[in-house]
């Protein structure tokens, strides 16, 4: 029997990242970047107003200025500002040539086409986003191993990125063992208990962004469990078995795993609940045998960090499952 720390170390040593794939940005949420991303150009690419107001030449705010036009976000027309002039400008619009400062509209007064100002806090460059102030050409935007949050996706889209190289989420099979299990919502017969482990496991996997999950059941026979496990290994990266992992007469996980060519890395950890935990590998596939009879208690322990599962995604998922 090994310690929890030894178990964690062995798991870390035997789990590797899946091969990176290219995904459209819209499908990359909750994934982990597989390479660095650099800005291809300055953002913003032009001096930009951060307020609705009036573009001016700094130093002229003490005089009344003539309004000569306006510039809205997305405008393709360039205007030029000279002394004694102001241009109405809106948030996100490019600064007209010659302007260097924007006075927010709440601190101005307008009479016909004449503008006066009441902003004692105004400084050169007020309310202007300089070229490259968000990110400059060649600057590191996000690094390999970063998790793609909703804000990350918006940032990448804002610098023109439409697809990213990421580590894919693993395909997961959950195999439920135990002839005593009954599905919630159905009547319990004598000797039965409600199956609950798959609900906690699926929810925990979903929380990490893992969606490709199949839940399978296996009767408590070696032949049946071997067949179900063999089928699960044929199309999944990770297999979680619940129950049947101890040494009772109806516990067949270890033997079924061996029949399927799974190499045992460890079995039994110095922890309560969850002592009979099994961990094995077949090629690049990972198999965990979780004790099933602890139910909610074992899940609470699993979530608290006793044994972490780092699901192939470069070990960088935002929440550690376990």
PyMOL commands that set and color helices and strands:
alter all, ss='L'
color gray80, all
select helices_A, chain A and resi 4-14+25-27+105-107+150-158+197-207+222-233+253-259+296-303
alter helices_A, ss='H'
color red, helices_A
select strands_A, chain A and resi 20-24+32-33+37-38+48-49+53-56+65-71+85-89+101-104+108-111+114-117+128-129+140-142+163-167+172-177+181-182+193-194+213-218+238-242+263-267+278-282+285-290
alter strands_A, ss='S'
color yellow, strands_A
deselect
rebuild
show_as cartoon
